């Protein structure tokens, strides 16, 4: 399966989904002008990945900021990941957040409560 890579900038996150190297990463800032259009190819990619997933898949979310529209899409992405998990695949979501950002920590906790997938909340020291 072909990798899915987008180089991020101030308004879009870096996305690196690389099956061969076991990398499934979304990081940075996410406030694209049209969130649904921006994330649709990634959601389509995940749906295709569900047909032949790796033995173990770890999805890393490492976002430092995202808007409300992105929050809704992230839930949709996590629901796709949940479908993968429910099909029998070994899946984990890692929610990385700056240790001083209570909002991102709480958002991660909310996602953890909504999704039935092994879910790790991982604080880290953020350097700007």
N, C-alpha and C positions, 0 to 999 in steps of 0.2 A: 504494500500500500504506500502510495506517495505521501511524503511528509507535508504538513500544513504549517507554513511559516509566514508570519507578518512581522516586520520590523516596526517596533513601536516608536511613538513620538510623544509630544505633549498632550495629545487628545486620544490616541489609540494605544492599546496595550501591545506589548510584544507577545506574540503567540508562537509557540514552538511545540508542535505535536509531531513527534518523530518515532514511529513504531520501531524501527530498527535499533535505535539507541535508547529505547524506553524513556523518552522524554515527553511529558504532557504538561506544558507550562503556560500559564497566562500570568503576565506580570506588568506592573507599571500603573499608568493612569488610563481610565476608560471613560471618555465622554465624547464619543463620536457624534457627529451631527445626526446621522440616521443609524441608531443602534441596531435595529432589526436587520437592515441591509448589511451592516458591517459583520454581524455575528452569524448570519444565515449560512455562509459557506462552512463555518466551523461546526455548526449544528449538523449540517449535511454530512460533514466528514465524520463526526462521531457516530451518526447513524450507520454509515458504511463500515466504520471500524467495528461496530457491534457484531457484524457478520463473521469476523475472524480476529478476535482480540488476542493480545499477548496473554501468556499464562498469568502474569501479574501486571496490573496497571495502577500506577500512582499518579493522580492528577494533582498538580501543584498550582494553587492559586496564591499569587504573591502581589496583590494589588495595593497600592498606597492611596488611591482615590478612585471612586467611580460614582457616576450620577444615578439617579433613581431609575431611569430607563435601563441602564446596565444592570442594576440590581435584579430587575425582573428577568432579564435575559440570563443572568448567572443562575437564577433558580431553574430556568428552563434547561440550561446546560446540565445542571446537577440532576435534574429529573431524567435526562438522557443517560447520565452516568448511573443513576439508580436502576434504570432498565437493564443496563449492562450487568450490574451486580445481581439483579434478580434473575438473570438468565444463567447464573452460575459462575460467572467470571470472578476472579479474585481482584477486588477493586478497593482502593483507599483514596480518600480526598484529604489533602493537606491544605489547611487554611493558614497561611503565613501572614502575620500582621506585626507592625511595629509595636514593641512592648509598651509604648506610651500612648497608644491610640485605642481608647476604650470603645469608640464607635465601631471601628473595624473588628475589634474583639467580639463585641455584642452581635454584630452582623454575622460573624462566623458562627457564634452560638445559635443564632436564629436559624441559619442554614442547617446546622447540625441537627437541630430539633425537627426540621421539616423533611430531611432526607434520611432514608433508611440505608445508609452506606457507612462502613467504618470511616470515621471522620476525626482528624487530628487538628487541634488548635495549637499553632506553634508561634509563640512570641519570639521576636528577634530585636536586636538593638539596631534602630534605624539611624543611618548617618546621611544627612542631607548634602 
